[in-house]
Amino acid sequence: MNFKLTSDVFDDGAEIPKKYTCQGDDISPPLQWQQVPEGTRSLALIIHDPDVPDPAKPVRIWVHWVLYNLPPSATALPERTIADKLPAGTLEGVNDWNRTGYGGPCPPIGRHRYIHKLYALDCMLDNLRQPTKDRLEAAMQGHIIAEAELIGTYQK
């Protein structure tokens, strides 16, 4: 099994183009995945920055996007994905701007890492009513079949 998450606009470990950040259009980058494991009933996506406020002295994680109950038949999220463009059945959680949707990289100092993690789950989750990252992760416990990760970086 080679569950993999990629983007057409940046490679794993490479810089996220400015267009997808607060200094650009602040839109979601295109994401694609392949080889969803057999038995997957839903997918969840969490994008976060573990380097806040300073990569030399990180204090907290900053959450950029939370999605869950993506259908396992979905294979991608196009550029500029907004609520009405999500695959049918997909639900959103709240990011650290206290809203749903994507919020792009906007590091206050230094080069930050942006971890895009896709989870294959053995169930559909209940409607968690716009959960935080922590609440979604708690609901996923015991249901994760596989994880795929893509890391991008950005510095103002």
N, C-alpha and C positions, 0 to 999 in steps of 0.2 A: 504494500500500500504506500502510495506517495502523494498523500493529501498535500496540496501545494497552493499557496496564495501568492499572486503576482500582480504587477501593474505594468501597463504599457508605457508609463511616463517616468518611472524610476525603478532601478534594480535594488535588490536587497542590500542594505548597507549604504546606499547612495543617497545623494541629496534630493529632497522633494522639490520639484520646480516651484518657483515663486508664485506662479498662478494659483496654486492650491493653498496659499498661506494668507495671513492677515495683511501682508504687504502686496498681495495680488488680488485675484478675484474672490478668494476665500471660498472656493467651491471644492467639492469632494473629488479626489482623483479617481480615475477608472480602476477598478479592482476586478480580477478574474481568479477563479479557482478551478482546480481539476482533481479528479479521482476522489470524489466524495465517497467515504467508506460505506460499504454495504451495511444496511440496518439503520442508516441515518434517517431520522424522522424530521429534524429541523436543524438549522444553522444559526449561530449567533456571532456577531462581530463586535469587537470592542477595540477602539483606537485610543491609546493613552500615551502620555509623555511622563517617563519616570524621573526626569531630570530637573524638576521645578524646585526653586527658581533658578539655580545655578548648577550645571553638571558637576562642578567641583565640590559642591555641598548641597546635594539634593535633600529636600525637606518633605516633599509630597509627590503624589502622582496627580497629573492633570488629565482629565478625561475629555476626549474630543468627539467621540461618537459611540452610541450604544444602539445596536439593533439585535432583534431576536425573532425567532419563529420564521426565519427565511426558509422557503421551501427547499428541500434537497435537490429539486430539479433545476433550481436557479444556478447559473454558472458565472454570473458577473453582476457588478453594479457599474453602470456607466458613469462617465464624468458628469458632475453637477446633479447627482442623485438627490432629489428632494422627496418629501413624504408621498406625494401622489405618483411618483415614479418608482417607488419601492415594489419589489415583487409581491404579488397578492398574498395576503396573510401576514406579512412582515409587520412587526410592532417595534416602536421606538422607545428607548429609555432617555433619560436626561443626561446631558453632559455637564461639565463643571461651570458652564455659563448659566446653568439652571434652565436650560431649554432643550428641546429635541432638535435633531438635525446635526449636521456636520459643522464643526468649528475648526478652522485650519491652524497650523502651527503659527505661533507668535511668541517665540522665546524672549524673555526679558534680557538674558545675558548668555553668551556662549552658544555652542552647538549642542542642540538637544536631539534625542532619539525619539522617534514616533513609532510605537509598536502597534502594528495592525495584527490583531489575532482573531482568527476564524475558528470557531468550535463546531464540531459535528456532534450532535446530540441524539440520544436514542429515544427522544420523546418530543412532543410539542409542549411548550411551557404554558401554564395558565396565563391569562392576561394580568401582568404584574403592575399595570397602571403607571407607565413611564418610570421604570425602576432606575436607580443609580447603578453604576458598575458593580458596586459591592453587593447590592441586592440581587442583581442578575447572576453574579458569580455564585452566590449562596443557592439560588434556585437551580443552577446547573449542576451542583455537586451530586456526584453519583450517576450523572447522565452523560458525561463527556466520553465519546468514543475516540476522538482524535482532535488534534489541534494543528493549525497551519499558521505560520507567522511570517510577516514581512516587516522589515524595519527600514524606515527612511530617516534622514537627518535634515535639520535645518538650522541656520544661523542667520540672524538679521544682519 
